[in-house]
Amino acid sequence: MTQAPTPTADTVRRLVRSLLKEGAAATPGPEVRPVTAGGEHSTWWVGTRHVLRLAPDRDAAVRQRRELRLRDLVRPHLPVAVPASVAHGEWAPGLTYTLDTVIAGGTAEEHDVSAVGEADLAGLLTGLREVPVRQAETLGVPRTPPRSLEALRRMAVHAAERLTAADEFDPARLLQLTPPGAAQLAAQPGTAVLAHHDLKGEHLVVSADGRVRGVLDWTGTAVGDPAEDIAGLALAVGSGAAVRAATLAGYGARPCLRGLWLARCDTVIRLADRLEGRDDRPLPLLRTQLRRAWETILLERVTELRDDTGDDGEP
């Protein structure tokens, strides 16, 4: 198989000059510099107004083509901005690019989300639920089955034992989630919605006043468990804010608590993997996400899920 080319600053500069038509050879064109935040795309800042994302392989190119169509589908349903492409095509044979306008603001890792920002997040969750699933699937958006919370709980228990030796986590905290509790928090049939599936802090554009202004990177979007987005928000903005936003969006106790425990188990497993060299994410970020996910919230203190809990998650 042919090795995909590695984009360089010169590659990006030539592509950008042709797209923005900043003509003469003597004109240097806008400054280009790589974005250091994560993501599977090779991503470059282009001046102050654009960002260029280059798909590094054929699978990423397929997802990027789908993302361009998906953003147009979700945009009318959301109260926050979705990136708009000013140009797209191929930067190498079979490998796509999109040149997007920058959404002004920082990230949820840089700015705290305010109470009004939580309402923005509620609007995001509400809007995603309103996107017609059939239309999304017509665009090629995959359907993802819900994860087993009990299987994740068992993995987290083993990971927590490994973290004990490093003095990173008290494994007794996981005793709050029992096997019967995990079974009660299983995803309910018929609740699948369009989920962003990667609502981490760097994908939320947040202004200095705490408003959520936009959501980036829709390449991982899937039709599936809405609790995955609640879990993502717990990692990005904390469990309290995530559950308040989800409740404001109309989600009941079951999906909120399911999202909370998905996030908690994930953070324990990822931190253990990082300390053992199986994960390359920044250690400070993983510790921060662990702290956010394990915030104690009022809902888990007052809610007792019964066997007759309805599909809407209300006990």
N, C-alpha and C positions, 0 to 999 in steps of 0.2 A: 504494500500500500504506500502511496506517495506521502512523504512527510509534509504536513501542513507548514507553510512558511511562518516565520516568527515576525510579527510586525515591528518595525523600528520607528523612531521619530521621523526619519526621512520618508518612510512609507506613508505614515499618517499625514505628514505635512503636504506631500504631493496630492494625496487623495482630497484633503480638505481644501486645498487651493483650487482644485478642479471643481469641487462642489460649490464653494462660495464664490467662485469666479473672481478671485482677487489677483487678476491677470498678470501683469508684467513680471518678467523673470527677476527684475530688480526688487520687486515687492516681496518681503519675507513672509507675508501672510500672518495670520493670528498665531499666538504662542500655543504650542501643544505640549502637554505634559501628562504622564500616566496618572491615573487615579489609583491610589494605594489601597483603598478599601477593597474588600473581597469581591467575589463574583467569578463566574466561569468565563465571562467575556473579557477580552482585552479592552480596557476602557480608558479613554483619554479625554482630558479637558481640552476644549478647543476655544481659546480666548476665555471670555467671561460669560458668554451667552449660549454655548453649545457643549454637548458631550458626545463623543463618538464611541460607539460600541462595536467591536469586531468579533464575530463568531470565530472561535479558534478551530472548530472541527465541524464535520457535516451534521452531527446530531444537534449541536448548538445552533447551526444555521436553520435547521428545521424548526426548532423552538422559537428562534427569533422571527422567522417569517410568520409563524402562528401568532406571536406576541403582537406584531403590528396590526393584524386584523382584530385581535382580541381587545386591544386598547380602544379601538373605535367602538366596539360593542359595549364595553363597560362604562365608557366616559359619560354617557347621558344619565346613568343611574347613580353616579357618585357625587357627593358634595365637595370632594377634594380633587385636585388636579391629577391627571394622568399624563405622562410625557407624550409629546407630539413630535413626530418625525418630520424634519424638513427635507430629508433626502435619504434614500435607501437603495441598496443594490448589492453588488458583489465586489469585494476588495481583492479577492483571489478566486480562481475557478472553484465554484461550489461553496464558497465561504461568503457569508453576507455581512453587511454593516448597516447600521442606522445612525444618522446624525440627528440628535434630538435637541430640542430647546431645553435649557436649564430651568428647573423650577426653583425659584428663589427661596432660600432658607437653609438652615443647618439640618442636622439629623437628630433623631431621638436620643442618640448617644451624646449629643452636644447641648441640647435644650430640654428642660423638663416640660412635659405636657400639662397644660393648665386644665381647669375644670371645663372651660369652653372647648379645649382641645379634645377632652374625653367625649364631648358631644360630637365633635368631628369624627372621631373613631366609631362612635355609634352609627353615624350616618354612613360610614364606610361599610360596616357590617350589614346594615340594612340594605344598602344598595347592592352589595354582592348577592344577597339573598333574592333580590328582585330580578337579577339578570336571568333571562330564560335559559335554562339548562340545555334544552335541545339546540338552541342556536349556538351555544358555546361548543357543544360536542360536534356540531356541523363544521366548526372551524378546526376541529382536530384536538380540542382540549380533552385530555384523558380523564377517565373516571378512576378514582383511587379508592380502594376499600378502606374502611376505618381500621386503625391499628388496635391490637388487643392490649387493653390497659393492664390486664393481669400479666401478660407476657412481659410488658414493659416494667411493671412493678417488680417482677422477679429479677430482671436484669439490673434494676436500680438497687435492689437489696444487695446483690453481690458487689456492685460498684461501690456502694456506701461502705461496705466492709473494707474494701481496699483503700478508701479515702480516710478511714479511721487512723490507720498507721501514719498517714501524712498530716494528721490533725487538721483536716480540711472540712469535716462534716461529722455530725453526730448521727449515726445510723438509727438511733431510736426515733428520730423524727419521721422515718418512713413507716413506723408502726401505726401511724394514723390511717394509712390506707391498707385495709385488710383485704384478703381475697374476696370475701362477700361484698365489701364495699366497691372493689374494682368491678365485680360482676354487675352491681347495680348501676355503675356509671358506664356501662357498655353503650356504644352508639345505637340509637334507635333506628329501626327500619323507616325508610321514606323521608329521611331528614337531610339527604345530600343537597348541597348547594354549590355554587361556584365559590371556591376558596382561593385566595391569593397564594397560600401555602408557604410563604416565606416572609412573614411580616416581622422581620427583625429590625433593630433600631436604625441601621444604615439605610433601610428602604423606606423609612418614614421621613418626609421632609417637614421639619418643624420650625416655625418662626421664633424669634426671640421672645415674643409674648406668649408662647406656649400653644399657639394654634397649629393644627396639623394641616399643612398646605398641599401635600401631594403624597403619592405612593409610587415608588419606583420598582423596576424589574418584575415584569409579569411573566417571565419565561417558565416559572414553576407552577403556574396556576393549574388547578385541577378541579373536577367535580367530585366532591367528597364531603368529609366530616367538617362541619363548621367549627367544631371544638379545636381544630388545628390552628385556625386563625386566632381564636381566643388564647390558645397556648402561645402563639407567636407574640401577641401583644403583651402577655405576662412577662416574657423575656425582654421585650423592648421598653415597656413603660411601667412594669410592676403589676403584681397580681391584683391589687386593689383597683387601679385604674382600668385594667383589662376587664375585670368582672363588672365594674360599674358601667363601662361602655357597652358590654354585651347585654347587660340587663336593660339598659336604656334602648338597645336595639330590639328588645323583645324576647331575648333568650331566657329560658327558665333556669332553675337551679341545676338540673342535670347537665346540660351542655357546659354551663359555666364551671361547675366543679370538675367535669371531665377535662376541660381545657386546662384548668389549674393543675391537675395531677399529671397530665401529659407533659406540661412544662417542667414540673418539679422532677419527674423521673428523668426526662431528657437532660436536665442540667447536671444531675448527679452522674449519669453515665458519661456525658461528654467531658466533665472535669476529670473523672477517673481515666478516661482514654487519653486526655491531654497529658496528665502527669506520667502516664506509662508510655508516652511517645507514639500513640496511635492517632493523634489528632493534632493539627498544626494551627488551630485557632489561638489567638492571643490569650494567654493565661489570665490577665486582668479582666478581659471581657467575660470569660467564662465564669470567673468568680462573681462579677457584677450580676450576670444573668442568674446565677444561683441565688444570690441575695434577693433579687427582684421576685423570682418565682416562689420563694419560700416566705414571702410576706404573709403574715396571718391576716385573714380577712373575716369580716363579720359573717358572711354567708356560710362558711364552713362551721361556724360556731352554733348557728341557729337552725341549720337545715338537717333534717333527718329524712333521707330518702326511703320510701316504703316500696314494697313490692308492687303496689298498685299505682306507682307514679305514671302519669300520662306521657304521651309522646312529646308534648311540649316541654317536658322536663319539670313541670310544677309539682311539688310534693303535696 
